[in-house]
Amino acid sequence: MTTQAIGISGLAAYLPPYRVDLRAWCDWTEESWDKIRTVVGRSFRMRGPGENVYTMSATAVMRLIRQYDIDPQRIGFLALGTESSTDNSAGAVIVKGMVNAGLKAEGRPPLPRHCEVPEFKHACLGGVYALKSALRYLATDGRGRQALVISSDIAEYARASSGEATQGAGAVAMLLEASPKLLEVDLAQAGSASDYRGPDFRKPFARFAGQNIPPGTPLKDFPIFNGKYSTTCYVDEVLLAMEDMFSRRPDNRRAYLDSLAAVFMHRPYQRMPETGYGMAYLYALATGDKKDQVLLAELTRSTGIDDGDSVIAELTRRPEVFSLVAAERIDDEVYPLAMQTLRAFRTHPVYAESVAGRLALGADAMRDMGNLYAAALPAWMAAGLEEAVHDGIDLAGGEILAVGYGSGDAAEALPMRVRPEWQGAAQCIRLKESFEGARDLNEDDYVCLHEHGHLATASAGSEFLIERVGCGTRDDFDDRGIEYYRYVPRDSAA
């Protein structure tokens, strides 16, 4: 029996209109612009007054439905991946309610009552887990239906913290179905990895204790994080997911990576995927054939490391990263020789083609997205596919690799194949439109929006806004903290 292809047929995005130019931010904070533009990017977006993860998600879904002329009644699965929920009980069903309000206002049929509405949470990997669950749904009890997967998040960091430059906000919605128009996803050869890592990037409820939030002011959702340790966790978990994926493939690992048309990864800031994929490539050399190991030896010698076997041993061992916490050594490097080799590799011609070249598609647009947490990976995929169709790059039949990561920790490596008819679907992504109408914030507006959640004047943004928050004023009715939403027609000001 032939297994029917299942995958992605469409993508649509929403970015709030409030933009922080990182060069201006460097002037406000006296940070190095040369460092920020190299390591982080050019700008990031901030959620506007009355916006949250659900309003952004609903706007992205409405765009997806319009851009791909989707029949809402065919949707049997609506999943939300996020770590920015404002309700610890309901989730994706909130988005469904807003979307149905918008569809009704446009005279369209609603999403059906017989529609599953799960929410997935695992830091920045929630959207990938939602994607995998939707694919499994379509392959089993959801045959003949379609699925919508939304990745939406708000990345906020305290001012003057090391993470402040890596903020962002936005949502990406995806249409999934059998016989997909864009990308076929191969779950049978996907790789998974997970391990508990303690005080890596976390959001414990204890952070909220003592927050006296004035009405209309968003709850501060600043994470607990340890930068160097978090980078170590990212690299290690990506290597484990790649190892699992490689174990399912009979071909040479380096040859597979070199055959890829593009690679998209979780991207909290510009340098992170470069480091993660560079290390993955070195791992492929370390576990490859004699020719691969000759190149690795050449790289190690160029750094002054005479014993190439020690680099191979380091890349193939599995360190207990969490043990660094108990030993109070979270700033230690668990792959010191490999990281030293990676620095030399960055100047090698193979790196330019096989690493930087594979990460290039859509990368420039991502420099103006900021950190989108769960939405970062699908946003990069959308940017890459749109760039390819605009520039006339023929991806038909080519393989791409999507690597997701979530702190805490877990990672997924998803092989995908570009469908023959991909150009038509890619032309409908219209990601560039999400960048239009941006309003650059000055320092005073940035501080006001960051600290208080409002501005003196607001720009048009999401099609849905928080109209009010319940306060439970009646004895027989309690809606304290529940958000009520308002649909804003596209031709109206927010």
C-alpha positions as CSV (number, residue, x, y, z in Angstrom):
1,M,0.0,0.0,0.0
2,T,1.4,3.4,-1.0
3,T,1.5,5.9,1.9
4,Q,0.0,9.3,0.9
5,A,2.3,12.3,1.3
6,I,1.3,14.7,4.1
7,G,2.7,18.1,4.8
8,I,2.4,21.9,4.5
9,S,0.4,23.6,1.8
10,G,0.5,27.2,3.0
11,L,2.0,29.7,5.5
12,A,0.9,33.2,6.6
13,A,2.4,35.5,9.2
14,Y,1.5,38.5,11.4
15,L,4.1,40.9,12.9
16,P,3.0,43.8,15.1
17,P,3.7,47.2,13.6
18,Y,5.9,48.4,16.5
19,R,9.6,48.1,15.5
20,V,12.8,48.7,17.5
21,D,15.7,49.5,15.3
22,L,18.7,47.9,17.0
23,R,21.1,50.5,15.8
24,A,19.1,53.1,17.5
25,W,18.7,50.8,20.5
26,C,22.5,50.6,20.7
27,D,22.7,54.4,20.9
28,W,20.2,54.4,23.8
29,T,22.0,51.6,25.7
30,E,25.6,52.3,24.7
31,E,26.0,48.8,23.3
32,S,28.2,47.9,20.4
33,W,26.3,48.1,17.1
34,D,29.1,46.1,15.3
35,K,28.5,43.2,17.8
36,I,24.7,43.4,17.8
37,R,24.4,43.4,14.0
38,T,26.7,40.5,13.7
39,V,25.4,38.3,16.6
40,V,21.7,39.4,16.9
41,G,20.3,41.2,13.8
42,R,18.9,44.6,12.8
43,S,15.5,45.1,14.5
44,F,12.7,43.4,16.4
45,R,9.0,43.8,16.9
46,M,6.9,44.5,20.0
47,R,3.3,43.5,20.7
48,G,1.1,46.6,20.7
49,P,-1.5,47.8,23.2
50,G,-4.4,45.3,23.4
51,E,-2.4,42.5,21.7
52,N,-1.5,39.1,23.1
53,V,-0.4,35.8,21.8
54,Y,-4.1,34.9,20.9
55,T,-4.9,38.1,19.0
56,M,-1.7,37.6,16.9
57,S,-2.5,34.0,16.3
58,A,-6.1,34.8,15.1
59,T,-4.8,37.5,12.7
60,A,-2.3,35.0,11.2
61,V,-5.1,32.4,10.8
62,M,-7.4,34.9,9.1
63,R,-4.6,35.8,6.7
64,L,-3.9,32.2,5.9
65,I,-7.6,31.5,5.2
66,R,-7.8,34.5,2.8
67,Q,-4.5,34.0,1.1
68,Y,-5.2,30.3,0.3
69,D,-8.9,30.5,0.0
70,I,-9.4,27.8,2.6
71,D,-12.9,26.4,3.3
72,P,-13.1,26.7,7.2
73,Q,-15.5,23.8,7.3
74,R,-12.7,21.3,6.2
75,I,-10.6,22.1,9.3
76,G,-10.6,19.3,11.8
77,F,-7.6,20.2,13.9
78,L,-6.5,23.7,15.1
79,A,-3.3,23.6,17.2
80,L,-1.4,26.4,18.9
81,G,2.2,26.2,19.9
82,T,3.3,28.9,22.4
83,E,5.0,29.7,25.6
84,S,3.3,33.0,26.0
85,S,-0.2,32.0,27.0
86,T,-2.2,34.3,29.3
87,D,-4.6,31.5,30.4
88,N,-3.4,28.4,32.1
89,S,-6.5,26.4,31.1
90,A,-7.9,27.4,27.7
91,G,-5.7,28.1,24.7
92,A,-6.3,27.3,21.0
93,V,-10.0,27.4,21.5
94,I,-9.6,31.2,22.3
95,V,-8.1,31.6,18.9
96,K,-10.9,29.6,17.3
97,G,-13.5,31.9,18.9
98,M,-11.8,35.0,17.5
99,V,-11.4,33.5,14.1
100,N,-15.1,32.5,14.0
101,A,-16.0,36.1,14.9
102,G,-13.9,37.4,12.0
103,L,-15.2,34.8,9.6
104,K,-18.8,35.7,10.5
105,A,-18.1,39.4,10.0
106,E,-16.8,38.5,6.5
107,G,-19.8,36.3,5.6
108,R,-17.7,33.1,5.7
109,P,-18.7,29.8,7.3
110,P,-17.1,29.2,10.7
111,L,-14.6,26.6,11.8
112,P,-16.7,23.5,12.7
113,R,-17.7,22.5,16.1
114,H,-16.1,19.1,15.4
115,C,-12.6,20.5,15.5
116,E,-9.9,19.6,17.9
117,V,-8.2,22.6,19.7
118,P,-5.0,21.5,21.5
119,E,-2.3,23.8,22.8
120,F,1.3,22.6,22.9
121,K,3.9,24.0,25.3
122,H,7.6,23.2,25.4
123,A,9.4,26.5,25.2
124,C,10.3,27.3,21.5
125,L,9.5,23.8,20.4
126,G,5.8,23.9,21.0
127,G,5.0,24.8,17.4
128,V,7.0,21.8,16.1
129,Y,5.2,19.4,18.5
130,A,1.9,20.9,17.2
131,L,3.1,20.3,13.6
132,K,4.0,16.7,14.3
133,S,0.7,16.1,16.1
134,A,-1.3,17.6,13.2
135,L,0.6,15.4,10.7
136,R,-0.3,12.3,12.8
137,Y,-3.9,13.4,13.0
138,L,-4.1,13.7,9.2
139,A,-2.5,10.3,8.7
140,T,-5.0,8.6,11.0
141,D,-8.5,9.7,12.1
142,G,-8.3,13.0,10.3
143,R,-8.0,11.6,6.8
144,G,-9.8,13.8,4.3
145,R,-9.6,16.8,6.6
146,Q,-7.2,19.7,6.9
147,A,-5.3,21.1,9.9
148,L,-4.2,24.5,11.0
149,V,-1.1,24.9,13.1
150,I,-0.2,28.2,14.7
151,S,3.2,29.1,16.3
152,S,2.9,32.4,18.2
153,D,5.0,34.0,20.9
154,I,6.1,37.2,22.6
155,A,9.7,37.4,23.6
156,E,10.3,40.0,26.4
157,Y,13.3,40.6,28.5
158,A,14.0,43.1,31.2
159,R,15.7,46.3,30.2
160,A,19.5,46.2,30.7
161,S,19.5,42.4,30.7
162,S,21.7,40.4,28.3
163,G,18.6,39.3,26.4
164,E,17.1,42.7,25.8
165,A,18.3,42.9,22.2
166,T,16.8,39.5,21.4
167,Q,13.1,40.4,21.9
168,G,10.3,40.0,19.4
169,A,6.7,39.2,18.8
170,G,4.7,37.5,16.0
171,A,2.7,34.6,14.8
172,V,2.9,32.1,11.8
173,A,-0.1,30.0,10.8
174,M,0.3,26.9,8.6
175,L,-2.1,24.8,6.5
176,L,-1.5,21.1,6.6
177,E,-3.1,18.4,4.4
178,A,-2.6,15.3,2.4
179,S,-1.0,15.8,-1.0
180,P,0.5,19.1,0.2
181,K,1.3,22.0,-2.1
182,L,4.5,23.2,-0.5
183,L,6.4,20.7,1.6
184,E,6.1,17.0,2.3
185,V,7.2,16.1,5.8
186,D,9.0,12.8,6.4
187,L,8.2,11.9,10.0
188,A,9.6,8.3,9.6
189,Q,13.1,9.8,9.2
190,A,12.8,12.6,11.7
191,G,15.1,12.8,14.7
192,S,14.1,13.6,18.3
193,A,16.0,14.4,21.5
194,S,15.2,15.6,25.0
195,D,16.8,15.9,28.4
196,Y,16.1,17.8,31.6
197,R,18.4,20.8,32.0
198,G,17.3,22.6,35.2
199,P,17.9,26.3,35.1
200,D,18.2,26.7,31.4
201,F,15.6,29.2,30.0
202,R,12.5,28.9,32.2
203,K,9.3,30.7,33.2
204,P,8.4,29.5,36.7
205,F,5.1,30.9,38.2
206,A,7.0,32.2,41.1
207,R,8.1,35.1,38.9
208,F,4.5,36.5,39.1
209,A,4.4,36.6,42.9
210,G,4.0,40.2,44.1
211,Q,3.2,41.7,40.7
212,N,0.6,44.3,41.3
213,I,-0.6,44.9,37.7
214,P,-2.6,48.0,37.0
215,P,-5.7,47.5,34.8
216,G,-4.7,47.2,31.1
217,T,-1.0,46.6,31.8
218,P,0.3,43.3,30.5
219,L,1.8,40.8,33.0
220,K,5.6,40.9,32.9
221,D,6.7,37.6,31.4
222,F,10.5,38.0,31.6
223,P,12.2,34.6,31.6
224,I,14.8,33.2,33.9
225,F,17.8,32.3,31.7
226,N,21.6,31.7,31.8
227,G,23.1,32.7,28.5
228,K,26.2,30.6,28.2
229,Y,24.6,27.5,29.6
230,S,21.6,28.0,27.3
231,T,23.9,28.1,24.3
232,T,25.5,24.9,25.5
233,C,22.1,23.2,25.9
234,Y,21.0,24.3,22.4
235,V,24.1,22.9,20.7
236,D,24.1,19.6,22.6
237,E,20.3,18.9,22.0
238,V,20.6,19.8,18.3
239,L,23.5,17.3,18.0
240,L,21.4,14.6,19.6
241,A,18.4,15.2,17.4
242,M,20.6,15.1,14.3
243,E,22.2,11.9,15.6
244,D,18.8,10.3,15.9
245,M,17.8,11.5,12.3
246,F,21.1,10.2,10.9
247,S,20.6,6.8,12.5
248,R,17.4,6.5,10.3
249,R,19.2,7.3,7.1
250,P,21.4,4.9,5.2
251,D,23.3,7.5,3.2
252,N,26.5,9.3,4.0
253,R,25.8,12.0,6.6
254,R,27.9,14.7,5.0
255,A,26.6,13.9,1.6
256,Y,23.0,14.3,2.8
257,L,23.8,17.7,4.3
258,D,25.5,18.8,1.2
259,S,22.5,17.7,-0.9
260,L,20.1,19.9,1.0
261,A,18.5,22.9,-0.8
262,A,18.2,24.8,2.5
263,V,18.3,24.4,6.2
264,F,16.0,26.3,8.6
265,M,16.5,26.2,12.4
266,H,15.2,27.6,15.6
267,R,16.7,31.1,15.6
268,P,16.6,33.1,18.9
269,Y,19.2,35.4,17.3
270,Q,21.4,35.3,14.2
271,R,24.5,33.6,15.6
272,M,22.8,30.7,17.3
273,P,21.8,28.6,14.2
274,E,25.2,29.3,12.7
275,T,26.8,27.7,15.7
276,G,24.3,24.9,16.0
277,Y,24.5,23.8,12.3
278,G,28.2,24.3,12.1
279,M,28.6,21.9,15.0
280,A,26.2,19.5,13.4
281,Y,28.3,19.5,10.2
282,L,31.4,18.8,12.2
283,Y,29.6,15.9,13.8
284,A,28.7,14.6,10.3
285,L,32.5,14.7,9.5
286,A,33.4,13.0,12.7
287,T,31.0,10.1,12.1
288,G,31.6,9.9,8.3
289,D,33.9,8.1,6.0
290,K,37.7,8.4,5.7
291,K,37.4,11.4,3.4
292,D,35.2,13.2,5.9
293,Q,37.6,12.6,8.7
294,V,40.5,13.8,6.6
295,L,38.8,17.2,6.3
296,L,38.1,17.3,10.0
297,A,41.7,16.5,10.8
298,E,42.7,19.4,8.4
299,L,40.5,21.7,10.4
300,T,41.7,20.6,13.8
301,R,45.4,20.9,12.8
302,S,44.7,24.5,11.7
303,T,43.7,25.3,15.2
304,G,46.8,23.8,16.7
305,I,45.1,20.6,17.8
306,D,47.4,17.7,16.9
307,D,45.1,14.9,18.1
308,G,42.1,14.8,15.8
309,D,40.8,11.7,17.5
310,S,40.2,13.8,20.6
311,V,37.8,16.1,18.6
312,I,36.0,13.0,17.2
313,A,35.6,11.6,20.7
314,E,34.3,14.9,22.0
315,L,31.7,15.2,19.3
316,T,30.5,11.7,19.7
317,R,30.4,11.4,23.5
318,R,27.2,12.5,25.3
319,P,28.1,14.9,28.2
320,E,25.8,15.2,31.2
321,V,25.1,18.9,30.7
322,F,22.9,19.2,33.7
323,S,25.8,18.1,35.9
324,L,27.4,21.5,35.3
325,V,24.7,23.0,37.5
326,A,25.4,20.8,40.5
327,A,29.1,21.5,40.1
328,E,28.4,25.2,39.9
329,R,30.2,25.4,36.5
330,I,27.5,26.4,34.1
331,D,29.8,28.6,32.2
332,D,32.1,25.6,31.3
333,E,32.3,24.6,27.6
334,V,31.4,20.9,27.2
335,Y,32.7,20.9,23.6
336,P,35.9,23.0,23.9
337,L,37.9,21.3,21.2
338,A,35.0,21.2,18.8
339,M,34.1,24.8,19.3
340,Q,37.8,25.7,18.7
341,T,37.6,23.7,15.5
342,L,34.4,25.5,14.5
343,R,36.1,28.9,14.7
344,A,38.7,27.7,12.2
345,F,35.9,26.0,10.1
346,R,34.2,29.4,9.7
347,T,37.0,30.6,7.5
348,H,37.2,27.4,5.4
349,P,35.6,27.4,1.9
350,V,33.5,24.3,2.8
351,Y,31.8,26.3,5.6
352,A,30.9,29.1,3.2
353,E,29.1,26.6,0.8
354,S,27.9,23.8,3.1
355,V,27.0,25.7,6.3
356,A,26.5,29.4,5.6
357,G,25.2,28.6,2.1
358,R,22.6,26.2,3.4
359,L,21.4,28.7,6.0
360,A,21.3,31.7,3.6
361,L,17.8,31.3,2.2
362,G,15.5,33.8,4.0
363,A,18.2,34.7,6.5
364,D,18.3,38.4,5.6
365,A,14.6,38.8,6.3
366,M,15.0,37.1,9.7
367,R,17.4,39.9,10.8
368,D,14.4,42.1,11.0
369,M,12.1,39.6,12.8
370,G,13.7,39.5,16.2
371,N,13.2,36.5,18.5
372,L,9.8,34.9,17.8
373,Y,10.3,31.8,20.1
374,A,8.0,29.1,18.7
375,A,7.3,31.2,15.6
376,A,11.0,31.6,14.7
377,L,11.4,28.4,12.7
378,P,8.2,28.6,10.6
379,A,8.9,32.3,10.0
380,W,12.3,31.4,8.6
381,M,10.7,28.7,6.4
382,A,8.2,31.3,5.1
383,A,10.9,33.8,4.4
384,G,13.1,31.3,2.6
385,L,10.3,29.9,0.4
386,E,9.1,33.4,-0.5
387,E,12.6,34.5,-1.3
388,A,13.2,31.4,-3.5
389,V,10.0,31.9,-5.6
390,H,10.7,35.7,-5.9
391,D,14.3,35.1,-7.0
392,G,13.4,32.2,-9.4
393,I,15.3,29.5,-7.4
394,D,14.0,26.1,-8.5
395,L,13.5,24.1,-5.3
396,A,11.1,21.5,-6.8
397,G,12.0,18.0,-5.6
398,G,14.8,19.3,-3.4
399,E,15.2,18.3,0.3
400,I,15.2,20.8,3.1
401,L,15.9,20.3,6.8
402,A,14.0,22.0,9.6
403,V,15.5,21.8,13.1
404,G,13.4,23.0,16.1
405,Y,14.6,23.5,19.6
406,G,13.0,24.2,23.0
407,S,14.8,25.1,26.2
408,G,14.5,22.7,29.0
409,D,15.5,20.8,26.7
410,A,14.3,19.1,23.5
411,A,15.0,19.3,19.8
412,E,13.5,17.9,16.5
413,A,15.1,17.4,13.1
414,L,12.5,17.2,10.4
415,P,13.4,16.2,6.8
416,M,11.1,17.7,4.2
417,R,10.8,17.6,0.4
418,V,9.7,20.5,-1.7
419,R,6.7,19.6,-3.8
420,P,6.7,20.0,-7.6
421,E,3.9,22.6,-7.5
422,W,5.4,24.6,-4.7
423,Q,5.7,28.0,-6.5
424,G,2.0,28.7,-6.6
425,A,1.7,28.1,-2.8
426,A,4.8,30.0,-2.0
427,Q,3.5,33.0,-3.9
428,C,0.6,33.2,-1.5
429,I,2.8,33.4,1.6
430,R,3.0,37.2,1.3
431,L,5.4,37.6,4.2
432,K,6.7,40.9,2.9
433,E,3.3,42.4,3.6
434,S,3.9,41.6,7.3
435,F,6.8,44.0,7.3
436,E,4.8,46.9,5.8
437,G,3.5,49.8,7.9
438,A,6.1,49.4,10.6
439,R,6.5,52.2,13.1
440,D,9.9,52.8,14.5
441,L,9.8,53.5,18.2
442,N,11.9,56.2,19.8
443,E,13.4,55.6,23.2
444,D,10.6,57.1,25.2
445,D,7.9,55.1,23.2
446,Y,10.0,51.9,23.6
447,V,10.3,52.4,27.4
448,C,6.5,53.2,27.7
449,L,5.4,50.2,25.6
450,H,7.9,47.9,27.3
451,E,7.1,48.9,30.9
452,H,3.4,49.8,30.7
453,G,2.0,48.2,27.6
454,H,0.6,51.4,26.0
455,L,1.5,54.3,23.8
456,A,0.2,57.8,23.4
457,T,-0.9,57.0,19.9
458,A,-1.4,53.4,18.5
459,S,-1.0,52.2,15.0
460,A,-3.2,49.8,13.1
461,G,-2.1,46.2,13.7
462,S,-3.8,43.0,14.6
463,E,-7.4,42.4,13.4
464,F,-8.3,41.4,17.0
465,L,-7.7,43.4,20.2
466,I,-8.4,42.8,23.9
467,E,-11.4,44.9,24.5
468,R,-11.5,44.5,28.3
469,V,-10.5,42.2,31.1
470,G,-13.1,40.8,33.4
471,C,-13.1,41.9,37.0
472,G,-15.8,39.6,38.5
473,T,-18.0,42.4,40.0
474,R,-21.2,40.3,40.5
475,D,-21.6,37.9,43.3
476,D,-23.1,35.2,41.0
477,F,-20.6,35.6,38.2
478,D,-16.8,35.5,38.2
479,D,-14.7,36.4,35.2
480,R,-11.6,37.9,37.0
481,G,-8.7,38.2,34.5
482,I,-10.6,36.7,31.6
483,E,-9.9,38.6,28.4
484,Y,-12.7,39.6,26.0
485,Y,-11.8,40.4,22.4
486,R,-13.0,42.7,19.7
487,Y,-12.7,42.1,15.9
488,V,-11.3,45.0,14.0
489,P,-12.1,45.0,10.3
490,R,-9.0,45.3,8.0
491,D,-9.9,48.8,6.8
492,S,-10.3,50.1,10.3
493,A,-7.7,51.7,12.6
494,A,-6.9,49.9,15.8
